[in-house]
Structures are given as structure tokens and as C-alpha cells.
């Protein structure tokens, strides 16, 4: 009972400290109807209060760690345009729960630094999904180094493109400078080819789920290998096969009807 009393007292002190932080930073840490709103330097974050309280009421039932938080554009709370991030505390197991919440809030307040942190991968992913590769967004200055470290890709501010290697000696380049495109332009270079060739002006017209730069780079960086029967993976799809498989010399003689049949068979075998 003495140990339990000490733990309870530590929790109360931690929540008092958290309350003080929220009062001191009232212009950046606010309470909405059902969440704590944190206004960071790069984005706005919502932490659901109910999920925090559930873990306090019964940590056995609701498990360990925080639920995902919603990530919105800087200075906004737009539920139609937001994404999610799973930010977990790095605090010691003996640290009171409220101190872990405070640590997460401090990290979000200083998201400009947390973006560079080795533990900030989920936040980086969420922010780039939210803003895309736009060089003029709040994270625009971080794009070049991030794409280089994550994909070994070259981010070109002048041409508004990001280029990277695929499989089988191919190189790919996604463009995001066309305001009329829902997705991205897609260019390629075959092995020993010097000039870029345009494959599509808008990936959204030929590939499903092509609005996310991460999704596209993960799929295209595995091409054309992921359209070839012996090397398909989780990024393979029928629409991707139709677009890219004809570029591979061994398959460029196949007609559209035969290609569709082949892709459907490959997709079926894969899944």
C-alpha cells in the first residue's frame, strides 16, 4: 500500500505539472471538446482525451502506449484533410503517465526538431503524407535531405521532381509541378538511356491510390520488377502492370488483351 500510495502521489504531481504546462503555453496547447490541440511549428495535432483516460482507468484492457494522433496543416483543424501518426513516448517505464503525455506534447510543440530526430519517423511520414512534396509547405526546406536519406532520391526544386532508381536498371522521375494533375507525372529511363521519357502526365488517371508521394515511390521504386511474374511483391497491381510491363523488352510485343490476361493472372497468384 505504501508503494501504491507513492505511485499515486507521483501521478498527481505529474498531472499538476502537465496542467501548469498547458496554462503557460495556452496559446499553443488548447483544449477542444474531446482532445488536446497542440500547435506545432510544422503542423497542428489532436490528442484524444478519452483514449488517454481509458488507459488510466484500466491499462490492462487498453494496452500499452498511445493511440494515434491526428495531424492537420499548420494553424488549421481540417478533418477532411488530415492524416495520423503514432507517436510513442521514449520515457522510462517508471515515469508517471502524465509525464509521458507532457514529453509527447513537448515533442509536438518542437516538431521542427523532432522531424530530424531518429525517433521521429512516424511523424515525418505523416507530415509528408499531409503536405506532399510541395517545396513551399512548412516542411519544404526538409524535403531534399529527407528524400535522399529515405529513398536515396534526388529532389529537384527547380523542376519540381524527385528521381530515384527502380529495378532492372530503370530510373524513375515523379513530377509534382502540374496544378491540373491530381497525382504526379511519371518519366523513366531504361538502362543506358540518356533522356527522360514521359510515361504519363498524371498517375491518377492510370494508377489507383496515386495521390500519396510515399505510396507512389514505394511502388515505382520496385518497378518494373513488381510487374514481372517471378518478382512480384506487395506493391503489384493490375493497373501498374498495364502501365509498366510493356516497357520491359521481354514483354513489349504483348498486345493489350493478352497483357490484361497476364496481369490478372499474376495479381491472382500474388494475392
C-alpha positions in Angstrom: 0.0 0.0 0.0 2.9 2.3 0.7 4.3 1.7 -2.8 0.8 2.2 -4.4 0.4 5.5 -2.4 3.8 6.7 -3.7 2.9 5.8 -7.3 -0.5 7.6 -7.0 1.2 10.7 -5.5 3.7 10.8 -8.4 0.9 10.6 -10.9 -1.0 13.5 -9.2 2.2 15.6 -9.2 2.8 14.8 -12.9 -0.8 15.8 -13.8 -0.4 19.1 -11.9 2.8 19.7 -13.8 1.0 19.0 -17.1 -1.8 21.4 -16.1 0.9 24.1 -15.4 2.5 23.5 -18.8 -0.9 23.9 -20.6 -1.6 27.1 -18.7 1.8 28.6 -19.5 1.5 27.6 -23.2 -2.2 28.4 -23.5 -1.7 29.9 -27.0 -0.1 26.7 -28.3 -1.7 23.9 -26.1 -5.5 24.2 -26.1 -8.5 22.1 -25.1 -11.2 21.3 -27.6 -14.4 19.4 -26.7 -12.7 15.9 -26.8 -9.0 16.5 -27.4 -5.8 18.3 -26.6 -4.8 20.5 -29.5 -1.1 21.2 -29.9 0.0 23.9 -32.3 3.5 23.0 -33.5 5.9 24.8 -35.8 5.1 22.4 -38.8 1.5 21.3 -38.2 -1.4 21.1 -35.7 -2.0 18.0 -33.7 -5.0 16.5 -31.9 -4.6 14.1 -29.0 -7.9 12.4 -28.0 -8.5 12.8 -24.3 -10.8 9.8 -24.0 -8.2 7.4 -25.1 -5.7 8.7 -22.6 -8.3 8.3 -19.8 -9.1 4.8 -20.8 -5.5 3.8 -20.3 -5.6 5.3 -16.8 -8.9 3.6 -15.9 -7.7 0.1 -17.0 -4.2 -0.2 -18.5 -4.6 -4.0 -18.8 -7.7 -3.8 -21.1 -6.4 -0.9 -23.2 -2.8 -1.9 -23.5 0.4 0.0 -23.6 1.3 3.1 -25.5 -0.6 6.0 -27.0 -3.2 5.8 -29.7 -2.6 7.6 -33.0 -2.9 11.3 -33.0 -4.4 13.3 -35.9 -2.2 15.6 -37.9 -3.6 18.7 -39.6 -2.0 21.5 -41.6 -0.3 24.2 -39.6 -2.8 26.6 -38.0 -5.8 24.5 -39.1 -8.2 21.8 -37.9 -9.5 20.4 -41.1 -11.0 16.9 -40.6 -11.4 16.5 -44.4 -7.6 16.9 -44.9 -5.6 15.3 -42.2 -3.6 12.2 -41.5 -2.4 10.2 -38.5 0.8 9.5 -36.7 1.6 7.0 -33.9 3.9 8.9 -31.5 5.1 6.8 -28.7 6.9 8.1 -25.6 10.5 7.2 -25.1 10.2 7.7 -21.3 11.3 5.2 -18.7 8.8 2.7 -17.5 8.8 4.2 -14.0 7.9 7.7 -15.3 4.3 8.7 -14.5 1.8 8.6 -17.3 1.2 12.4 -17.3 5.0 13.0 -17.7 4.8 10.8 -20.8 2.0 12.9 -22.2 4.0 16.0 -21.4 7.0 14.6 -23.2 4.9 13.9 -26.3 3.4 17.4 -26.2 6.8 19.0 -25.9 7.9 16.9 -28.9 5.0 18.1 -31.0 5.5 21.7 -29.9 9.0 21.4 -31.2 8.2 19.3 -34.2 10.7 21.2 -36.3 13.4 19.4 -34.2 11.5 16.2 -33.7 11.3 15.8 -37.5 15.0 15.3 -37.6 15.1 13.0 -34.6 15.8 9.3 -35.1 12.6 8.5 -33.3 10.5 10.9 -35.4 10.0 8.5 -38.4 6.2 8.2 -37.9 5.9 12.0 -37.6 8.0 12.6 -40.8 5.8 10.1 -42.7 2.6 11.7 -41.5 3.8 15.3 -42.4 4.9 14.3 -45.9 1.7 12.5 -46.5 -0.2 15.6 -45.3 1.7 18.2 -47.3 3.1 16.1 -50.1 6.4 17.1 -51.8 5.4 20.8 -52.1 8.6 22.8 -51.6 6.6 25.7 -50.2 4.9 23.9 -47.4 6.0 24.2 -43.8 8.3 21.2 -44.3 9.5 22.3 -47.7 13.0 23.0 -46.5 13.4 19.5 -45.2 12.4 17.7 -48.4 15.8 17.3 -50.1 17.6 15.7 -47.2 14.6 13.5 -46.3 14.1 12.1 -49.8 17.8 11.5 -50.1 18.0 9.6 -46.8 14.7 7.7 -47.1 14.8 6.7 -50.8 18.3 7.7 -52.0 16.4 10.0 -54.3 17.2 13.4 -55.9 14.7 16.2 -55.1 14.9 19.0 -57.7 13.4 22.2 -56.6 13.7 23.9 -60.0 11.9 21.2 -62.0 9.7 20.1 -59.0 10.6 16.5 -59.5 12.0 13.7 -57.4 14.1 11.0 -59.2 15.2 7.6 -58.0 16.3 4.1 -59.1 14.0 1.3 -59.8 14.8 -2.4 -60.6 16.4 -3.9 -63.7 18.4 -0.8 -64.3 15.4 1.5 -64.7 15.3 5.1 -63.3 12.1 6.9 -62.5 11.1 10.5 -62.0 7.9 11.8 -60.4 6.8 15.4 -61.1 4.5 17.5 -58.9 4.6 20.9 -60.6 1.4 20.5 -62.8 -1.6 22.1 -60.9 -4.0 20.2 -63.2 -2.7 16.8 -62.2 -4.3 15.0 -59.3 -1.4 12.6 -59.0 2.1 13.0 -60.4 3.8 13.0 -63.8 5.9 9.8 -64.3 9.0 9.6 -66.5 11.5 6.8 -67.0 14.9 5.9 -68.3 15.8 2.4 -69.4 19.3 1.1 -68.9 21.8 3.1 -71.0 19.1 5.6 -71.9 20.2 9.3 -71.5 17.0 11.2 -71.8 13.8 11.0 -69.7 10.7 9.7 -71.5 7.2 10.6 -70.4 5.0 7.7 -69.4 2.0 9.6 -68.1 1.2 13.2 -67.3 -1.0 12.2 -64.3 -0.6 9.0 -62.5 -4.1 9.4 -61.0 -5.6 8.7 -64.5 -3.9 5.3 -64.8 -3.0 4.1 -61.2 -5.3 3.8 -58.2 -4.2 5.3 -54.9 -1.6 7.5 -56.6 -2.1 10.7 -54.6 0.4 9.9 -51.9 4.1 10.5 -52.7 5.1 7.7 -50.3 2.8 5.2 -51.9 4.0 6.1 -55.3 7.7 6.0 -54.5 7.3 2.6 -52.7 5.6 1.1 -55.7 7.5 2.7 -58.5 10.9 2.1 -56.9 10.1 -1.6 -57.1 9.3 -1.4 -60.8 9.5 -2.9 -63.3 10.4 -5.9 -61.1 7.0 -5.9 -59.4 5.2 -6.3 -62.7 7.2 -9.4 -63.7 5.7 -12.7 -62.7 8.8 -14.1 -60.9 9.5 -11.0 -58.8 6.0 -9.6 -57.9 5.6 -8.2 -54.4 3.0 -6.4 -52.2 3.1 -3.3 -54.4 1.9 -5.1 -57.5 -1.4 -4.3 -59.1 -3.2 -4.8 -62.4 -3.1 -1.1 -63.3 0.6 -0.9 -62.5 1.3 -3.9 -64.7 -0.7 -2.4 -67.6 1.3 0.8 -67.4 4.8 -0.5 -66.9 5.1 -4.1 -68.1 5.1 -3.0 -71.8 8.4 -1.1 -71.1 10.2 -4.3 -70.4 11.8 -5.7 -73.6 10.7 -9.2 -73.0 7.1 -8.2 -72.8 6.8 -5.3 -75.2 5.4 -7.5 -78.0 2.3 -8.5 -76.0 -1.0 -7.0 -77.0 -3.3 -5.2 -74.7 -5.8 -8.0 -74.3 -3.0 -10.6 -73.6 -1.3 -8.2 -71.3 -4.5 -7.8 -69.3 -5.0 -11.5 -69.0 -1.3 -11.9 -67.9 -1.6 -9.2 -65.3 -4.8 -10.6 -63.9 -3.2 -14.0 -63.6 -0.1 -12.5 -61.9 -2.2 -10.5 -59.5 -4.3 -13.5 -58.6 -1.2 -15.7 -58.0 0.3 -12.9 -55.9 -2.6 -12.3 -53.6 
